[in-house]
Protein backbone atom coordinates (compact mmCIF):
# COMPACT_ATOMS: atom_id res chain seq x y z
CA UNK A 1 0.00 0.00 0.00
CA UNK A 2 1.39 3.37 -1.02
CA UNK A 3 1.56 6.17 1.45
CA UNK A 4 -1.25 8.60 0.71
CA UNK A 5 0.15 11.93 -0.42
CA UNK A 6 -3.31 13.18 -1.29
CA UNK A 7 -6.34 12.40 0.86
CA UNK A 8 -8.74 12.48 -2.09
CA UNK A 9 -8.30 11.83 -5.81
CA UNK A 10 -9.62 15.20 -6.87
CA UNK A 11 -6.95 16.87 -4.73
CA UNK A 12 -4.27 15.09 -6.76
CA UNK A 13 -5.78 16.23 -10.03
CA UNK A 14 -6.19 19.77 -8.71
CA UNK A 15 -2.50 19.77 -7.84
CA UNK A 16 -1.60 18.51 -11.32
CA UNK A 17 -3.69 21.22 -12.93
CA UNK A 18 -1.90 23.88 -10.89
CA UNK A 19 1.44 22.33 -11.87
CA UNK A 20 0.85 22.28 -15.63
CA UNK A 21 3.14 25.25 -16.40
CA UNK A 22 6.01 23.58 -14.52
CA UNK A 23 5.31 20.19 -16.12
CA UNK A 24 5.39 21.74 -19.59
CA UNK A 25 8.62 23.52 -18.76
CA UNK A 26 10.23 20.25 -17.69
CA UNK A 27 8.87 18.44 -20.75
CA UNK A 28 10.49 20.97 -23.06
CA UNK A 29 13.79 20.62 -21.24
CA UNK A 30 13.65 16.81 -21.45
CA UNK A 31 13.03 17.03 -25.19
CA UNK A 32 16.42 18.74 -25.47
CA UNK A 33 18.08 16.27 -23.10
CA UNK A 34 16.98 13.17 -25.01
CA UNK A 35 17.97 14.82 -28.26
CA UNK A 36 14.78 15.32 -30.25
CA UNK A 37 16.01 17.25 -33.31
CA UNK A 38 14.30 20.61 -33.64
CA UNK A 39 13.64 20.07 -37.33
CA UNK A 40 11.35 17.09 -36.66
CA UNK A 41 9.47 18.51 -33.68
CA UNK A 42 5.77 18.63 -34.46
CA UNK A 43 6.36 16.40 -37.47
CA UNK A 44 6.52 12.96 -35.89
CA UNK A 45 4.44 11.16 -33.33
CA UNK A 46 3.27 8.09 -31.48
CA UNK A 47 0.63 7.04 -33.97
CA UNK A 48 -0.54 7.61 -37.50
CA UNK A 49 -4.09 6.75 -36.45
CA UNK A 50 -5.47 10.03 -35.17
CA UNK A 51 -8.09 11.91 -37.14
CA UNK A 52 -6.62 15.40 -36.89
CA UNK A 53 -3.17 14.46 -38.24
CA UNK A 54 -3.12 11.54 -40.64
CA UNK A 55 -0.28 9.13 -41.18
CA UNK A 56 1.62 9.29 -44.42
CA UNK A 57 0.79 7.19 -47.47
CA UNK A 58 3.33 4.81 -48.94
CA UNK A 59 4.78 5.74 -52.29
CA UNK A 60 2.95 2.77 -53.86
CA UNK A 61 -0.51 3.91 -52.70
CA UNK A 62 0.18 7.55 -53.56
CA UNK A 63 1.37 6.58 -57.05
CA UNK A 64 -1.77 4.52 -57.69
CA UNK A 65 -3.94 7.52 -56.78
CA UNK A 66 -1.87 9.89 -58.89
CA UNK A 67 -2.05 7.59 -61.92
CA UNK A 68 -5.83 7.29 -61.57
CA UNK A 69 -6.35 11.04 -61.68
CA UNK A 70 -5.34 11.03 -65.38
CA UNK A 71 -7.29 7.94 -66.39
CA UNK A 72 -10.96 7.87 -67.43
CA UNK A 73 -12.57 5.05 -65.42
CA UNK A 74 -16.09 4.79 -64.00
CA UNK A 75 -16.27 4.54 -60.21
CA UNK A 76 -18.47 1.50 -60.74
CA UNK A 77 -15.41 -0.33 -62.02
CA UNK A 78 -13.51 0.44 -58.82
CA UNK A 79 -16.49 -0.64 -56.70
CA UNK A 80 -16.57 -3.99 -58.48
CA UNK A 81 -12.83 -4.43 -58.01
CA UNK A 82 -13.25 -3.74 -54.30
CA UNK A 83 -16.00 -6.36 -54.04
CA UNK A 84 -13.80 -8.93 -55.79
CA UNK A 85 -10.95 -8.31 -53.35
CA UNK A 86 -13.19 -8.71 -50.29
CA UNK A 87 -15.05 -11.72 -51.66
CA UNK A 88 -11.75 -13.29 -52.68
CA UNK A 89 -10.60 -13.24 -49.07
CA UNK A 90 -13.77 -13.59 -46.97
CA UNK A 91 -15.82 -15.67 -49.40
CA UNK A 92 -18.82 -15.07 -51.64
CA UNK A 93 -21.18 -14.73 -48.67
CA UNK A 94 -19.56 -11.38 -47.83
CA UNK A 95 -19.60 -8.05 -49.60
CA UNK A 96 -17.96 -4.63 -49.31
CA UNK A 97 -18.83 -0.96 -49.48
CA UNK A 98 -16.46 2.01 -49.55
CA UNK A 99 -17.64 5.11 -47.69
CA UNK A 100 -15.97 8.41 -46.91
CA UNK A 101 -15.23 7.78 -43.18
CA UNK A 102 -15.78 5.16 -40.49
CA UNK A 103 -18.10 7.53 -38.62
CA UNK A 104 -20.19 7.79 -41.78
CA UNK A 105 -20.24 3.99 -41.86
CA UNK A 106 -21.57 3.92 -38.29
CA UNK A 107 -24.24 6.47 -39.11
CA UNK A 108 -25.28 4.54 -42.23
CA UNK A 109 -25.44 1.19 -40.43
CA UNK A 110 -27.47 2.44 -37.47
CA UNK A 111 -29.91 4.38 -39.65
CA UNK A 112 -30.39 1.60 -42.22
CA UNK A 113 -30.24 -1.48 -39.99
CA UNK A 114 -31.37 -0.42 -36.50
CA UNK A 115 -33.56 2.72 -36.51
CA UNK A 116 -37.32 2.29 -37.17
CA UNK A 117 -38.80 2.95 -40.62
CA UNK A 118 -40.34 6.39 -41.12
CA UNK A 119 -42.70 5.35 -43.91
CA UNK A 120 -46.18 3.95 -43.17
CA UNK A 121 -49.46 5.14 -41.68
CA UNK A 122 -49.89 5.86 -37.99
CA UNK A 123 -47.47 6.56 -35.19
CA UNK A 124 -43.95 5.24 -35.44
CA UNK A 125 -42.49 2.75 -32.97
CA UNK A 126 -39.16 3.02 -31.12
CA UNK A 127 -36.18 0.74 -31.48
CA UNK A 128 -33.22 0.04 -29.17
CA UNK A 129 -29.76 -1.39 -29.52
CA UNK A 130 -27.41 -2.70 -26.87
CA UNK A 131 -23.82 -1.53 -26.47
CA UNK A 132 -21.40 -2.55 -23.72
CA UNK A 133 -20.33 0.41 -21.56
CA UNK A 134 -16.82 0.58 -23.01
CA UNK A 135 -14.28 3.02 -24.38
CA UNK A 136 -15.03 5.44 -27.30
CA UNK A 137 -18.75 4.97 -26.60
CA UNK A 138 -19.67 8.30 -28.21
CA UNK A 139 -18.92 6.59 -31.54
CA UNK A 140 -20.54 3.14 -31.54
CA UNK A 141 -22.93 4.05 -28.71
CA UNK A 142 -23.80 7.55 -29.81
CA UNK A 143 -26.67 6.99 -32.23
CA UNK A 144 -29.61 6.71 -29.82
CA UNK A 145 -30.98 8.25 -26.66
CA UNK A 146 -29.26 6.55 -23.71
CA UNK A 147 -31.00 4.04 -21.47
CA UNK A 148 -31.04 3.93 -18.49
CA UNK A 149 -31.54 7.70 -18.20
CA UNK A 150 -28.64 8.13 -15.77
CA UNK A 151 -26.39 8.07 -18.84
CA UNK A 152 -28.29 10.86 -20.63
CA UNK A 153 -25.44 13.39 -20.42
CA UNK A 154 -22.51 10.97 -20.59
CA UNK A 155 -20.95 12.73 -23.58
CA UNK A 156 -21.57 16.29 -22.40
CA UNK A 157 -17.86 17.21 -22.30
CA UNK A 158 -16.71 15.25 -25.34
CA UNK A 159 -15.91 16.67 -28.76
CA UNK A 160 -15.18 20.22 -29.84
CA UNK A 161 -18.82 21.28 -29.94
CA UNK A 162 -21.50 20.93 -27.28
CA UNK A 163 -25.24 20.37 -27.67
CA UNK A 164 -27.16 19.35 -30.76
CA UNK A 165 -24.33 20.33 -33.08
CA UNK A 166 -21.95 18.12 -31.10
CA UNK A 167 -22.17 14.37 -30.53
CA UNK A 168 -25.81 14.64 -29.40
CA UNK A 169 -26.67 15.62 -32.96
CA UNK A 170 -25.98 12.03 -34.05
CA UNK A 171 -28.93 10.62 -32.11
CA UNK A 172 -31.32 9.14 -34.65
CA UNK A 173 -35.09 9.43 -34.70
CA UNK A 174 -36.91 7.08 -32.31
CA UNK A 175 -33.75 5.13 -31.53
CA UNK A 176 -32.49 4.34 -28.01
CA UNK A 177 -29.20 2.78 -26.94
CA UNK A 178 -28.91 0.63 -23.83
CA UNK A 179 -25.54 0.81 -22.10
CA UNK A 180 -24.57 -2.33 -20.22
CA UNK A 181 -21.67 -2.11 -17.73
CA UNK A 182 -19.30 -5.06 -18.10
CA UNK A 183 -18.69 -7.45 -15.23
CA UNK A 184 -15.15 -7.04 -13.92
CA UNK A 185 -14.82 -3.52 -15.34
CA UNK A 186 -14.35 -0.56 -13.05
CA UNK A 187 -15.83 2.86 -13.82
CA UNK A 188 -13.85 5.03 -11.42
CA UNK A 189 -13.77 8.81 -11.64
CA UNK A 190 -10.44 10.36 -12.61
CA UNK A 191 -8.82 13.22 -14.46
CA UNK A 192 -8.49 16.97 -14.24
CA UNK A 193 -11.73 16.95 -16.21
CA UNK A 194 -13.20 14.65 -13.56
CA UNK A 195 -15.31 11.96 -15.24
CA UNK A 196 -15.87 8.18 -15.07
CA UNK A 197 -13.21 6.23 -16.97
CA UNK A 198 -13.83 2.65 -18.18
CA UNK A 199 -11.06 0.42 -16.77
CA UNK A 200 -11.55 -2.82 -18.65
CA UNK A 201 -8.57 -5.14 -18.29
CA UNK A 202 -10.41 -7.45 -15.85
CA UNK A 203 -13.61 -7.85 -17.87
CA UNK A 204 -15.14 -11.28 -17.41
CA UNK A 205 -16.73 -12.16 -20.78
CA UNK A 206 -18.83 -15.09 -19.53
CA UNK A 207 -20.48 -13.17 -16.70
CA UNK A 208 -20.77 -10.03 -18.87
CA UNK A 209 -22.63 -12.00 -21.52
CA UNK A 210 -25.04 -13.32 -18.89
CA UNK A 211 -25.87 -9.72 -17.98
CA UNK A 212 -26.14 -8.60 -21.62
CA UNK A 213 -28.44 -11.56 -22.33
CA UNK A 214 -30.64 -10.65 -19.35
CA UNK A 215 -30.88 -7.04 -20.55
CA UNK A 216 -31.70 -8.20 -24.08
CA UNK A 217 -34.55 -10.35 -22.74
CA UNK A 218 -35.87 -7.39 -20.77
CA UNK A 219 -35.91 -5.17 -23.88
CA UNK A 220 -36.75 -7.86 -26.45
CA UNK A 221 -39.88 -6.11 -27.75
CA UNK A 222 -37.86 -3.08 -28.89
CA UNK A 223 -34.50 -4.68 -29.58
CA UNK A 224 -33.08 -3.72 -32.98
CA UNK A 225 -29.38 -4.59 -32.75
CA UNK A 226 -26.09 -4.89 -30.88
CA UNK A 227 -22.88 -2.96 -31.27
CA UNK A 228 -19.38 -3.01 -29.81
CA UNK A 229 -15.79 -2.34 -30.67
CA UNK A 230 -13.93 -5.07 -32.59
CA UNK A 231 -10.61 -4.53 -30.82
CA UNK A 232 -8.53 -7.36 -29.42
CA UNK A 233 -6.52 -6.18 -26.42
CA UNK A 234 -6.97 -6.58 -22.64
CA UNK A 235 -7.13 -2.83 -22.10
CA UNK A 236 -10.27 -2.69 -24.24
CA UNK A 237 -11.84 -5.60 -22.36
CA UNK A 238 -11.22 -8.19 -25.06
CA UNK A 239 -8.22 -10.03 -23.61
CA UNK A 240 -10.02 -13.37 -23.12
CA UNK A 241 -10.04 -15.25 -26.43
CA UNK A 242 -10.74 -18.65 -27.94
CA UNK A 243 -8.09 -20.90 -29.49
CA UNK A 244 -8.28 -18.91 -32.76
CA UNK A 245 -7.59 -15.64 -30.98
CA UNK A 246 -11.15 -14.31 -31.26
CA UNK A 247 -12.44 -12.41 -28.20
CA UNK A 248 -15.11 -14.45 -26.38
CA UNK A 249 -17.12 -11.33 -25.56
CA UNK A 250 -17.55 -10.47 -29.24
CA UNK A 251 -18.43 -14.07 -30.16
CA UNK A 252 -21.02 -14.14 -27.40
CA UNK A 253 -22.64 -10.89 -28.52
CA UNK A 254 -22.78 -12.24 -32.07
CA UNK A 255 -24.56 -15.33 -30.78
CA UNK A 256 -27.11 -13.17 -28.97
CA UNK A 257 -27.68 -11.11 -32.12
CA UNK A 258 -28.48 -14.29 -34.05
CA UNK A 259 -30.82 -15.45 -31.28
CA UNK A 260 -32.79 -12.20 -31.48
CA UNK A 261 -32.49 -11.94 -35.29
CA UNK A 262 -30.97 -8.46 -35.18
CA UNK A 263 -27.67 -7.17 -36.61
CA UNK A 264 -24.38 -6.95 -34.72
CA UNK A 265 -22.38 -3.90 -35.83
CA UNK A 266 -18.66 -4.07 -35.05
CA UNK A 267 -16.77 -0.78 -34.91
CA UNK A 268 -13.18 -1.58 -35.87
CA UNK A 269 -12.12 1.97 -36.75
CA UNK A 270 -8.50 1.38 -35.66
CA UNK A 271 -8.36 -2.05 -37.31
CA UNK A 272 -6.78 -3.68 -40.33
CA UNK A 273 -8.69 -6.00 -42.73
CA UNK A 274 -7.18 -9.44 -43.45
CA UNK A 275 -4.62 -9.05 -40.63
CA UNK A 276 -6.85 -8.34 -37.61
CA UNK A 277 -10.37 -9.10 -36.42
CA UNK A 278 -12.14 -11.59 -38.71
CA UNK A 279 -15.88 -11.04 -39.02
CA UNK A 280 -16.35 -14.70 -40.00
CA UNK A 281 -14.82 -15.95 -36.76
CA UNK A 282 -16.64 -13.39 -34.61
CA UNK A 283 -19.96 -14.08 -36.32
CA UNK A 284 -20.94 -10.42 -36.65
CA UNK A 285 -23.01 -8.90 -39.43
CA UNK A 286 -20.91 -5.88 -40.43
CA UNK A 287 -17.47 -4.65 -39.45
CA UNK A 288 -16.41 -1.06 -40.07
CA UNK A 289 -12.95 0.36 -40.70
CA UNK A 290 -11.32 3.75 -40.81
CA UNK A 291 -8.82 2.76 -43.45
CA UNK A 292 -6.55 5.76 -42.98
CA UNK A 293 -5.77 4.88 -39.34
CA UNK A 294 -3.70 1.71 -39.62
CA UNK A 295 -4.29 0.22 -43.06
CA UNK A 296 -2.27 2.60 -45.20
CA UNK A 297 -5.15 4.06 -47.22
CA UNK A 298 -6.10 7.71 -47.71
CA UNK A 299 -9.08 9.08 -45.78
CA UNK A 300 -11.81 6.54 -46.47
CA UNK A 301 -14.03 4.09 -44.60
CA UNK A 302 -14.80 0.48 -45.43
CA UNK A 303 -17.76 -1.73 -44.54
CA UNK A 304 -17.44 -5.51 -44.80
CA UNK A 305 -20.47 -7.63 -44.03
CA UNK A 306 -22.74 -10.52 -44.79
CA UNK A 307 -24.41 -10.12 -48.18
CA UNK A 308 -27.95 -10.07 -46.79
CA UNK A 309 -27.08 -7.11 -44.57
CA UNK A 310 -24.97 -5.35 -47.18
CA UNK A 311 -27.81 -5.11 -49.73
CA UNK A 312 -29.72 -2.30 -47.94
CA UNK A 313 -26.44 -0.54 -47.06
CA UNK A 314 -25.31 -0.57 -50.69
CA UNK A 315 -28.77 0.55 -51.81
CA UNK A 316 -28.64 3.51 -49.41
CA UNK A 317 -25.34 4.64 -50.92
CA UNK A 318 -26.45 4.07 -54.51
CA UNK A 319 -24.02 1.27 -55.35
CA UNK A 320 -26.31 -1.76 -55.24
CA UNK A 321 -27.53 -1.62 -58.84
CA UNK A 322 -29.42 0.43 -61.36
CA UNK A 323 -33.22 0.42 -61.48
CA UNK A 324 -33.23 -1.32 -64.84
CA UNK A 325 -31.43 -4.27 -63.29
CA UNK A 326 -27.65 -4.46 -62.80
CA UNK A 327 -25.48 -6.03 -60.09
CA UNK A 328 -23.69 -2.77 -59.34
CA UNK A 329 -24.04 0.98 -59.79
CA UNK A 330 -22.55 4.27 -58.72
CA UNK A 331 -25.49 6.63 -58.57
CA UNK A 332 -27.55 8.78 -56.23
CA UNK A 333 -29.44 7.56 -53.16
CA UNK A 334 -30.28 8.68 -49.62
CA UNK A 335 -26.67 8.68 -48.43
CA UNK A 336 -24.86 9.98 -51.50
CA UNK A 337 -23.36 12.51 -49.09
CA UNK A 338 -21.13 9.65 -47.82
CA UNK A 339 -19.68 8.96 -51.30
CA UNK A 340 -15.90 8.54 -50.84
CA UNK A 341 -15.01 9.67 -54.37
CA UNK A 342 -12.69 8.27 -57.00
CA UNK A 343 -9.26 8.98 -55.49
CA UNK A 344 -10.24 7.46 -52.14
CA UNK A 345 -11.58 4.35 -53.90
CA UNK A 346 -8.34 3.91 -55.79
CA UNK A 347 -6.22 4.46 -52.67
CA UNK A 348 -8.37 2.02 -50.70
CA UNK A 349 -7.94 -0.69 -53.33
CA UNK A 350 -4.19 -0.12 -53.52
CA UNK A 351 -3.85 -0.36 -49.73
CA UNK A 352 -5.93 -3.55 -49.59
CA UNK A 353 -3.82 -5.17 -52.30
CA UNK A 354 -0.69 -4.22 -50.39
CA UNK A 355 -2.06 -5.82 -47.22
CA UNK A 356 -2.97 -9.01 -49.08
CA UNK A 357 0.41 -9.27 -50.75
CA UNK A 358 2.47 -8.72 -47.62
CA UNK A 359 0.55 -9.03 -44.33
CA UNK A 360 3.80 -9.88 -42.54
CA UNK A 361 4.99 -6.32 -43.06
CA UNK A 362 2.32 -5.29 -40.54
CA UNK A 363 2.84 -8.11 -38.05
CA UNK A 364 6.64 -7.95 -38.11
CA UNK A 365 6.49 -4.18 -37.57
CA UNK A 366 4.22 -4.68 -34.56
CA UNK A 367 6.64 -7.30 -33.23
CA UNK A 368 9.54 -4.87 -33.52
CA UNK A 369 7.53 -1.98 -32.08
CA UNK A 370 6.68 -4.18 -29.10
CA UNK A 371 10.38 -4.96 -28.53
CA UNK A 372 11.34 -1.28 -28.70
CA UNK A 373 8.56 -0.36 -26.29
CA UNK A 374 9.69 -2.92 -23.73
CA UNK A 375 13.29 -1.76 -24.07
CA UNK A 376 12.40 1.89 -23.47
CA UNK A 377 10.04 1.19 -20.56
CA UNK A 378 12.77 -0.94 -18.98
CA UNK A 379 14.52 2.37 -18.34
CA UNK A 380 11.60 4.01 -16.55
CA UNK A 381 11.99 4.96 -12.87
CA UNK A 382 12.11 1.75 -10.76
CA UNK A 383 9.17 2.95 -8.70
CA UNK A 384 6.92 2.89 -11.79
CA UNK A 385 7.93 -0.34 -13.52
CA UNK A 386 5.23 -2.49 -11.98
CA UNK A 387 2.47 -0.16 -13.20
CA UNK A 388 2.42 -1.20 -16.83
CA UNK A 389 1.14 -4.15 -18.87
CA UNK A 390 2.01 -4.42 -22.55
CA UNK A 391 0.15 -6.15 -25.37
CA UNK A 392 0.51 -6.46 -29.13
CA UNK A 393 -2.42 -5.80 -31.41
CA UNK A 394 -2.07 -7.08 -34.97
CA UNK A 395 -5.65 -5.93 -35.46
CA UNK A 396 -4.64 -2.32 -34.90
CA UNK A 397 -0.99 -2.54 -35.93
CA UNK A 398 -0.27 -1.18 -32.47
CA UNK A 399 1.16 -1.80 -29.03
CA UNK A 400 -1.00 -1.26 -25.96
CA UNK A 401 0.45 0.17 -22.75
CA UNK A 402 -2.09 -0.28 -19.97
CA UNK A 403 -1.90 0.81 -16.33
CA UNK A 404 -5.51 0.58 -15.21
CA UNK A 405 -4.65 -1.36 -12.03
CA UNK A 406 -2.43 1.41 -10.73
CA UNK A 407 -5.01 2.57 -8.14
CA UNK A 408 -5.84 -0.88 -6.77
CA UNK A 409 -3.40 -0.53 -3.86
CA UNK A 410 -3.97 3.15 -3.13
CA UNK A 411 -2.94 6.35 -4.87
CA UNK A 412 -1.67 5.45 -8.31
CA UNK A 413 -0.38 6.97 -11.49
CA UNK A 414 -2.76 9.72 -12.67
CA UNK A 415 -5.43 8.57 -15.09
CA UNK A 416 -6.79 11.11 -17.52
CA UNK A 417 -10.31 10.95 -18.93
CA UNK A 418 -11.27 11.28 -22.57
CA UNK A 419 -12.85 14.56 -21.50
CA UNK A 420 -9.33 15.67 -20.53
CA UNK A 421 -8.27 15.09 -24.11
CA UNK A 422 -11.00 17.36 -25.42
CA UNK A 423 -10.32 20.08 -22.85
CA UNK A 424 -6.54 20.01 -23.33
CA UNK A 425 -5.88 18.84 -19.75
CA UNK A 426 -4.67 15.33 -20.55
CA UNK A 427 -1.07 15.99 -19.58
CA UNK A 428 0.10 12.69 -21.13
CA UNK A 429 -1.05 14.13 -24.45
CA UNK A 430 -0.53 17.88 -24.11
CA UNK A 431 2.88 17.30 -22.48
CA UNK A 432 4.04 15.33 -25.51
CA UNK A 433 3.06 18.23 -27.73
CA UNK A 434 5.32 20.45 -25.62
CA UNK A 435 8.17 18.06 -26.47
CA UNK A 436 7.45 18.21 -30.19
CA UNK A 437 5.92 14.71 -30.28
CA UNK A 438 2.44 14.44 -31.75
CA UNK A 439 0.54 12.48 -29.09
CA UNK A 440 -1.51 9.34 -29.35
CA UNK A 441 -4.62 8.43 -27.38
CA UNK A 442 -3.63 8.12 -23.72
CA UNK A 443 -6.80 8.23 -21.64
CA UNK A 444 -8.57 5.72 -19.38
CA UNK A 445 -5.12 4.41 -18.29
CA UNK A 446 -4.63 2.96 -21.76
CA UNK A 447 -2.05 4.14 -24.29
CA UNK A 448 -2.07 2.91 -27.88
CA UNK A 449 1.04 3.52 -30.01
CA UNK A 450 1.63 2.65 -33.64
CA UNK A 451 3.89 3.66 -36.54
CA UNK A 452 2.95 5.94 -39.38
CA UNK A 453 3.42 9.56 -38.34
CA UNK A 454 6.92 10.42 -39.44
CA UNK A 455 8.11 7.04 -38.19
CA UNK A 456 7.89 5.05 -41.43
CA UNK A 457 9.71 5.40 -44.74
CA UNK A 458 8.24 5.71 -48.23
CA UNK A 459 7.75 1.94 -48.42
CA UNK A 460 5.99 1.80 -45.07
CA UNK A 461 8.89 0.33 -43.13
CA UNK A 462 9.59 1.37 -39.56
CA UNK A 463 12.18 4.12 -38.93
CA UNK A 464 13.33 2.59 -35.66
CA UNK A 465 15.41 5.40 -34.19
CA UNK A 466 12.61 7.94 -34.63
CA UNK A 467 9.96 5.59 -33.20
CA UNK A 468 12.25 4.87 -30.28
CA UNK A 469 12.73 8.58 -29.65
CA UNK A 470 8.97 9.15 -29.51
CA UNK A 471 8.52 6.31 -27.00
CA UNK A 472 11.44 7.59 -24.94
CA UNK A 473 9.73 10.96 -24.75
CA UNK A 474 6.56 9.26 -23.48
CA UNK A 475 8.52 7.42 -20.78
CA UNK A 476 10.15 10.65 -19.62
CA UNK A 477 6.82 12.48 -19.57
CA UNK A 478 5.26 9.73 -17.44
CA UNK A 479 8.12 10.18 -14.98
CA UNK A 480 7.50 13.94 -14.83
CA UNK A 481 3.78 13.41 -14.18
CA UNK A 482 4.57 10.80 -11.54
CA UNK A 483 6.92 13.23 -9.81
CA UNK A 484 4.24 15.92 -9.59
CA UNK A 485 1.83 13.25 -8.35
CA UNK A 486 4.40 12.65 -5.57
CA UNK A 487 4.83 8.99 -6.53
CA UNK A 488 8.57 9.15 -7.16
Secondary structure, DSSP 8 states (H G I E B T S, - for coil): ----SSSSHHHHHHHHHHHHHHHHHHHHHHHHHTT--GGGTTSEES-SEETTEE----HHHHHHHHHHTTS---HHHHHHHHHHHHHHHH-TTEEEEEES-HHHHHHHHIIIIIS----SSS----EEEEEES-TTHHHHT-SSEEESGGGTTTTTT-SSS-GGGTGGGG--TTEEEEEE--TT-EEEEETTTTEEEEE-TT--HHHHHHHHHHHHHHTGGGEEEEEEE---SGGGT---B-TTS-BHHHHHHHHHHHHHT-EEEEE-TT--TTTS--HHHHT-SEEEEETTTSSS-SS-EEEEEEHHHHHHHHHHHT-S--TTT-S------TTGGG---HHHHHHHHHHHHHHHH-THHHHHHHHHHHHHHHHHHTTS-GGGGGG-EEEEETTTTEEEEE-TTTTTTSS-S----HHHHHHT--HHHHHHHHHTEE---EETTEEEEES-SSSB-TTS-B-HHHHHHHHHHHHHHHHHHHHHTT--
